[in-house]
């Protein structure tokens, strides 16, 4: 039996839980929009063509902010194509994913969908093929009350009230050679600076996210952020990060420890950002927007079960990267959420990519059902229960050895305390493939304790670590009660089965 001791102290906090940390992402890619969130004619569709089954699951997931419309898609997208009468919108070739975009769904539809989902809009502008004019004009169209050509055009298109979008991305992954309109750091830094100035001239209340590195392994990582912010530091509010992970060649131990890489990535970007702040003698602090993250099987699974990364022909909404997630993936996603939460003093925005069908917690079939993937559960519980203050965690744990990341804590954890409700929440993952872990929670500054929730995701009876939820077995993997949690004074004890993720919530008082 493995062991871990986790200590928290009421007075040792990281900061308030950023609600935007529990964001998602809707891109015009594959079946995320069409037959995902939008499918006129579906049995559950409303008068706007929005699938109510997917909307219900989105609300249950607890997503707070959703990035739109891309992603790689936005770098070749003209926003004007997605407004106005639907029957007059042009059909276009989307070079990013080699598909035909009908533009039946655009800005107005997404804003209305977001209202019904209860989510904030995080809008991206095209700084790939377009630039300053298109960006500032989109802000005017979306946010100006009326009395100008663009705001009156919005009103004529059916939206009397401004959309009042506060959060904007200044392009997407422009450090990547695969990106339409790929730029050097200097080219992008100057463009971002000027676009940001122009956008804030139109609406000074907006917040702007500059493009950071598309991954920690990018050859320009670090130098890209430094150069971009040397130009645009005063104009932007966040810098973005993107990261995807997968299991390679059956190396489950390294895969389960990929949260270690996420930790390092965040801390390195923070160091770079703060270095630019110091060198430039800036007064404000720029924080991080981890606006794409997830498990994504990019190599080795180009099969009928795991559809291709790019469409093989010019068709509408083909199946693209519809990864089917298993128990192992869910545990890993739980560790990513822990990493983001532990860094919540600097990571103020995060978006799991994507919401539906495309590497997503929710799956749907055209004309058929929608269901929760395994990775749905850690996200949904953390979005609901991680409230109040983030607590610092001191972990003394047995270790696992990995080929890629060295040794790592066997038990990974994050914790929050909400003084208003008196609830203390722990989010725990056992990375061990074979052994259960006895866990002791030392609760300093807290008195007593009553278990209000204890739930577990692990390998189901009769299954293995590759067990997934499918259209025909939608509840194969889910949350089950975690039994045996005991609280005695300032200590709680529990046992985590091998390869598991758990949430334990306690009602506590002040010691």
C-alpha positions in Angstrom: 0.0 0.0 0.0 1.3 3.4 -1.0 0.9 6.5 1.3 0.6 10.2 1.0 0.2 13.0 3.6 -1.3 16.3 2.5 -1.2 19.3 4.7 -3.3 22.5 4.3 -3.5 25.5 6.5 -6.5 27.9 6.7 -4.1 30.9 6.5 -1.9 29.7 3.7 -3.8 30.6 0.5 -2.8 31.2 -3.1 -5.6 33.5 -4.0 -9.3 33.4 -5.0 -10.5 30.7 -7.4 -10.7 32.4 -10.8 -14.1 31.5 -12.2 -12.8 31.8 -15.8 -10.5 28.8 -15.0 -13.3 26.5 -16.0 -13.6 27.5 -19.6 -14.2 25.6 -22.8 -13.7 26.1 -26.5 -16.0 26.0 -29.5 -14.2 26.1 -32.9 -15.6 25.8 -36.4 -13.8 22.4 -36.7 -15.2 19.0 -37.4 -18.5 18.5 -35.6 -18.1 20.9 -32.7 -20.6 23.4 -34.1 -22.6 21.6 -36.7 -24.3 18.5 -35.2 -22.6 19.5 -31.9 -24.1 22.6 -30.4 -26.2 23.4 -33.5 -28.4 20.9 -35.4 -31.6 22.2 -36.8 -34.0 19.3 -37.1 -32.7 17.4 -34.2 -35.4 16.0 -31.9 -34.1 18.3 -29.1 -33.4 21.4 -31.2 -35.1 24.7 -30.3 -36.3 27.4 -32.7 -32.6 28.5 -33.2 -31.4 25.0 -34.0 -29.6 24.7 -30.7 -29.4 21.1 -29.4 -31.0 21.1 -25.9 -29.4 17.9 -24.9 -25.9 19.4 -25.5 -27.0 22.6 -23.8 -28.1 20.7 -20.7 -24.8 18.8 -20.6 -22.9 22.1 -21.0 -24.7 23.6 -18.0 -24.0 20.4 -16.0 -20.3 20.6 -17.0 -20.2 24.1 -15.5 -18.2 25.8 -18.2 -17.9 29.5 -17.4 -16.3 31.1 -20.5 -16.1 29.7 -24.0 -13.5 30.7 -26.6 -14.9 31.2 -30.2 -14.6 30.8 -33.3 -11.1 29.3 -33.2 -8.5 28.0 -33.1 -6.7 27.6 -36.4 -10.1 28.4 -38.1 -10.0 32.0 -37.0 -6.8 32.8 -38.9 -8.6 32.6 -42.2 -12.0 33.7 -41.1 -13.9 36.8 -42.2 -16.3 37.6 -39.3 -18.7 39.4 -41.7 -19.5 36.0 -43.3 -21.2 34.9 -40.2 -23.7 37.8 -39.7 -26.8 38.8 -41.5 -29.6 36.7 -43.1 -28.4 33.1 -43.1 -29.6 32.4 -46.6 -27.4 35.2 -47.9 -24.2 34.1 -46.1 -21.4 32.8 -48.3 -20.0 29.3 -48.4 -16.3 29.3 -48.0 -13.3 26.9 -48.1 -11.7 26.6 -44.7 -8.0 26.0 -45.3 -7.2 25.3 -41.6 -9.2 22.0 -41.5 -9.8 21.5 -45.3 -13.6 21.7 -45.0 -16.5 23.7 -46.4 -17.8 26.3 -44.0 -21.5 27.1 -44.6 -21.6 30.1 -42.2 -25.0 29.0 -41.1 -23.8 29.6 -37.5 -22.0 32.8 -36.7 -21.5 35.5 -34.1 -25.2 36.3 -33.4 -26.0 32.6 -33.0 -23.0 32.0 -30.7 -23.9 34.9 -28.5 -27.5 33.7 -28.2 -26.3 30.2 -27.5 -23.9 31.4 -24.8 -26.8 33.3 -23.1 -28.8 30.1 -22.9 -25.7 28.1 -21.7 -24.9 30.7 -19.1 -21.4 31.2 -20.4 -19.2 34.2 -21.1 -18.0 34.8 -24.7 -14.3 34.9 -25.4 -14.1 36.1 -28.9 -11.0 35.7 -31.2 -10.1 38.1 -34.0 -8.3 37.2 -37.2 -4.7 38.4 -37.1 -3.6 35.8 -39.6 -5.0 37.0 -43.0 -6.5 40.3 -41.6 -5.4 42.9 -39.1 -6.2 46.1 -37.3 -9.2 47.3 -39.3 -11.1 44.0 -39.1 -10.4 43.7 -35.4 -11.6 47.2 -34.4 -14.6 46.9 -36.7 -15.6 43.7 -35.0 -15.5 45.3 -31.6 -17.6 48.2 -32.8 -20.1 45.8 -34.4 -20.3 43.7 -31.3 -20.1 46.3 -28.5 -21.1 49.8 -29.6 -24.7 50.7 -28.6 -25.7 52.2 -31.9 -25.6 55.3 -34.2 -22.7 54.1 -36.3 -22.7 52.1 -39.5 -21.3 48.9 -37.9 -23.4 49.1 -34.7 -26.5 49.9 -36.7 -25.7 46.9 -38.9 -25.8 44.7 -35.8 -29.2 46.2 -34.8 -30.5 45.6 -38.3 -29.3 42.0 -38.0 -31.6 41.5 -35.0 -29.5 42.5 -32.0 -30.7 45.8 -30.6 -28.5 45.6 -27.5 -24.7 45.4 -27.7 -23.2 42.0 -27.1 -20.8 43.6 -24.6 -18.1 41.0 -25.1 -15.3 41.8 -22.6 -12.7 39.1 -23.4 -10.9 39.0 -26.8 -8.0 36.9 -28.2 -5.6 38.7 -30.5 -5.4 35.8 -33.0 -4.4 32.2 -32.6 -1.1 30.2 -32.6 0.7 32.6 -34.9 4.0 31.3 -33.8 3.2 28.0 -35.6 4.2 27.4 -39.2 1.0 25.5 -39.7 -1.0 28.7 -39.0 -2.5 30.7 -41.8 -0.7 34.0 -41.6 2.2 32.7 -39.5 4.4 35.5 -38.3 7.7 36.1 -36.5 7.5 37.3 -32.9 8.4 40.8 -34.0 5.8 40.9 -36.7 3.1 39.5 -34.4 4.2 41.7 -31.4 3.8 44.9 -33.5 0.5 43.8 -35.0 -0.9 42.7 -31.6 0.1 46.1 -30.1 -1.6 48.1 -32.9 -4.7 45.9 -33.0 -5.0 46.1 -29.2 -4.7 49.9 -29.2 -7.3 50.2 -32.0 -9.7 47.8 -30.3 -9.4 49.6 -26.9 -10.0 53.0 -28.6 -13.4 51.6 -29.6 -14.1 50.0 -26.2 -11.6 50.7 -23.4 -13.4 48.2 -21.1 -12.3 45.1 -23.0 -9.6 42.6 -21.9 -7.1 41.3 -24.4 -5.1 38.0 -24.7 -1.9 38.1 -26.7 -0.8 34.9 -28.5 1.9 33.0 -26.6 3.6 29.8 -27.5 1.6 26.9 -29.0 3.5 24.5 -26.8 6.5 24.3 -24.4 8.4 22.3 -27.1 8.2 25.1 -29.7 11.7 26.2 -30.8 10.7 29.8 -30.2 9.2 29.2 -26.7 10.3 31.8 -24.3 11.9 34.1 -26.9 8.5 34.4 -28.5 6.8 35.6 -25.3 9.6 38.0 -24.5 9.6 39.6 -27.9 5.8 39.9 -28.2 5.5 41.5 -24.8 8.4 43.8 -25.4 6.1 45.4 -27.9 2.6 44.9 -26.5 3.0 44.7 -22.7 1.2 47.9 -22.0 -1.7 47.1 -24.4 -2.6 43.5 -23.4 -3.9 41.9 -20.2 -3.0 38.2 -20.7 -0.6 36.0 -22.7 -1.9 32.6 -23.9 -0.6 29.1 -23.5 -1.5 25.9 -25.3 -0.7 22.3 -24.4 -1.9 18.8 -25.4 -0.7 15.5 -24.1 -1.2 11.8 -25.0 0.1 8.4 -24.0 3.0 7.3 -26.2 3.9 3.7 -26.9 2.2 2.3 -23.8 4.2 4.5 -21.4 1.3 5.1 -19.0 3.6 6.2 -16.2 4.9 9.2 -18.1 1.5 10.0 -19.4 0.1 10.1 -15.9 2.9 12.5 -14.9 2.3 15.0 -17.7 0.9 17.4 -15.2 4.5 17.9 -14.1 5.2 19.3 -17.6 2.2 21.6 -17.3 3.4 22.9 -14.0 6.8 23.7 -15.5 5.3 25.3 -18.6 3.2 27.7 -16.4 6.1 28.6 -14.2 8.4 29.3 -17.1 5.9 31.6 -18.8 5.3 33.4 -15.5 9.1 34.0 -15.2 9.3 35.3 -18.8 6.4 37.6 -18.4 7.7 39.0 -15.1 11.1 39.4 -16.7 9.6 41.7 -19.4 7.8 43.6 -16.7 11.0 44.2 -14.7 13.0 45.1 -17.8 10.4 47.5 -19.1 9.7 49.0 -15.6 6.0 48.3 -16.1 3.6 48.7 -13.2 0.8 46.3 -14.1 1.0 42.5 -14.0 0.1 40.4 -17.0 -1.5 37.0 -16.2 -1.9 33.8 -18.1 -4.7 32.5 -20.3 -4.2 28.7 -20.8 -6.8 28.8 -23.5 -6.2 25.4 -25.1 -5.4 22.3 -23.1 -6.4 18.6 -23.1 -5.5 15.1 -23.9 -5.2 14.8 -27.6 -4.1 11.6 -29.4 -2.3 13.3 -32.3 -0.1 10.4 -33.4 -0.7 6.7 -33.9 -4.5 6.7 -34.0 -5.4 7.8 -37.5 -8.1 5.1 -37.8 -11.8 4.9 -38.3 -12.3 4.9 -34.5 -10.2 8.0 -34.1 -11.0 10.2 -37.1 -8.3 12.1 -39.0 -6.8 15.4 -37.8 -7.5 17.0 -41.2 -10.4 16.3 -43.6 -9.5 14.2 -46.7 -11.9 16.2 -48.9 -13.8 19.4 -49.2 -16.9 18.5 -47.2 -19.1 20.1 -44.5 -18.3 19.3 -40.8 -16.5 15.9 -41.2 -15.5 13.8 -38.2 -12.2 15.2 -37.0 -10.2 14.2 -33.9 -13.1 12.7 -32.1 -11.0 11.1 -29.4 -12.8 8.5 -27.2 -11.5 9.1 -23.7 -10.9 6.3 -21.1 -10.2 6.0 -17.4 -6.5 6.8 -17.7 -7.3 10.0 -19.7 -9.8 11.1 -17.0 -7.3 10.8 -14.2 -4.7 12.8 -16.3 -7.3 15.5 -17.0 -7.9 15.6 -13.2 -4.2 16.4 -12.7 -4.3 19.1 -15.4 -7.1 20.8 -13.5 -5.1 20.5 -10.3 -2.1 22.2 -12.0 -4.3 25.0 -13.3 -5.9 25.5 -9.9 -2.6 25.5 -8.0 -1.5 28.3 -10.3 -4.7 30.2 -10.0 -2.9 33.3 -8.8 -1.5 33.7 -12.3 -3.6 31.5 -14.6 -6.8 33.4 -14.6 -8.3 31.9 -17.7 -8.3 28.3 -19.0 -10.2 26.6 -21.8 -10.4 22.9 -22.2 -10.4 22.2 -26.0 -13.0 21.6 -27.2 -16.6 21.4 -25.9 -18.4 18.9 -28.1 -17.1 16.0 -30.3 -13.7 17.4 -31.1 -11.4 16.2 -28.3 -14.3 17.0 -26.0 -15.9 16.1 -22.7 -19.3 15.9 -24.5 -20.0 13.7 -27.5 -23.1 13.7 -29.7 -24.3 11.9 -32.8 -26.2 13.6 -35.7 -29.8 12.8 -35.2 -28.9 10.8 -32.1 -28.0 11.1 -28.4 -25.4 13.2 -26.5 -23.4 11.8 -23.6 -20.6 12.5 -21.2 -17.1 11.3 -21.8 -14.9 10.1 -18.9 -13.1 13.5 -18.8 -16.4 15.2 -18.2 -16.5 14.3 -14.5 -13.3 15.9 -13.0 -14.1 19.1 -14.8 -17.7 19.2 -13.7 -17.0 18.5 -10.1 -14.1 21.0 -9.9 -16.1 23.7 -11.7 -18.9 23.2 -9.1 -16.9 22.7 -5.9 -13.7 24.7 -6.3 -14.9 27.9 -4.8 -13.5 30.5 -2.3 -9.8 30.5 -1.8 -7.1 28.1 -3.3 -5.1 26.5 -0.5 -1.4 25.8 -0.6 -0.8 22.1 -0.3 2.2 20.4 1.2 2.5 16.9 -0.2 4.7 14.1 1.2 3.9 11.2 -1.1 5.4 8.0 -2.4 6.8 8.6 -5.9 6.3 7.0 -9.3 9.3 6.7 -11.7 8.7 7.8 -15.3 10.9 7.7 -18.4 10.1 11.2 -19.5 9.6 13.3 -16.3 11.7 11.5 -13.7 9.9 10.8 -10.5 6.6 12.5 -9.5 4.2 12.5 -6.6 2.1 9.4 -6.6 -0.8 11.4 -5.3 -1.6 14.7 -7.0 -3.8 17.2 -5.2 -5.4 20.7 -5.2 -7.6 22.1 -2.5 -10.0 25.1 -1.9 -11.8 26.5 1.1 -14.9 28.6 0.9 -15.4 30.6 4.1 -19.0 31.5 3.2 -20.1 27.9 3.0 -17.6 26.4 5.4 -16.7 23.9 2.8 -13.2 22.5 2.3 -12.7 20.6 -1.0 -9.9 18.3 -2.0 -9.3 17.1 -5.6 -7.0 14.0 -5.7 -5.5 11.7 -8.2 -3.7 8.4 -7.6 -1.2 8.0 -10.5 -0.3 4.5 -9.5 -1.4 1.8 -11.9 -1.2 -1.1 -9.4 -1.4 0.1 -5.8 -4.0 1.8 -3.8 -2.9 4.8 -1.7 -3.6 5.5 1.9 -4.0 9.3 2.2 -3.9 11.4 5.3 -5.2 15.0 5.2 -3.8 17.3 7.9 -6.3 20.2 8.4 -4.5 23.0 10.2 -6.7 25.9 11.3 -9.9 23.9 10.8 -12.0 22.4 13.6 -13.9 19.2 13.3 -15.3 18.1 10.0 -18.2 16.4 8.4 -18.0 14.6 5.0 -20.5 16.3 2.7 -19.3 14.6 -0.5 -16.9 11.8 -1.4 -16.9 10.6 -5.0 -14.5 8.5 -7.0 -13.7 7.8 -10.7 -11.7 4.6 -11.3 -11.6 1.4 -13.3 -15.2 0.0 -13.2 -15.9 -3.6 -12.2 -15.2 -5.8 -15.2 -13.3 -3.0 -17.0 -9.7 -1.9 -17.4 -7.9 1.4 -17.7 -9.0 1.7 -21.3 -12.7 1.6 -20.5 -14.6 4.4 -22.2 -18.1 5.8 -22.4 -19.7 5.2 -25.8 -23.0 5.9 -27.6 -24.1 2.4 -26.5 -22.5 2.4 -23.1 -22.9 5.9 -22.0 -22.4 5.3 -18.3 -19.6 2.7 -18.3 -17.4 5.1 -16.4 -18.6 7.7 -14.0 -18.5 8.8 -10.4 -19.3 6.3 -7.6 -19.3 6.9 -3.8 -15.9 6.9 -2.2 -16.5 5.0 1.0 -14.4 4.9 4.2 -13.5 8.6 4.5 -13.0 9.3 8.2 -12.5 12.6 10.0 -11.1 12.8 13.5 -10.4 16.3 14.8 -7.9 17.9 12.4 -7.2 14.8 10.4 -9.1 13.1 7.6 -8.1 9.7 6.2 -9.1 7.9 3.0 -7.9 5.3 0.6 -7.6 6.0 -3.2 -7.8 2.9 -5.4 -5.1 2.5 -8.1 -5.6 4.8 -11.1 -8.3 7.0 -9.7 -9.5 10.5 -9.3 -11.6 11.7 -6.3 -13.3 14.7 -4.8 -13.7 14.9 -1.0 -15.7 17.8 0.4 -15.8 18.5 4.2 -17.8 20.9 6.2 -15.4 22.4 8.7 -15.2 25.2 11.4 -12.4 27.5 12.5 -9.9 26.0 15.0 
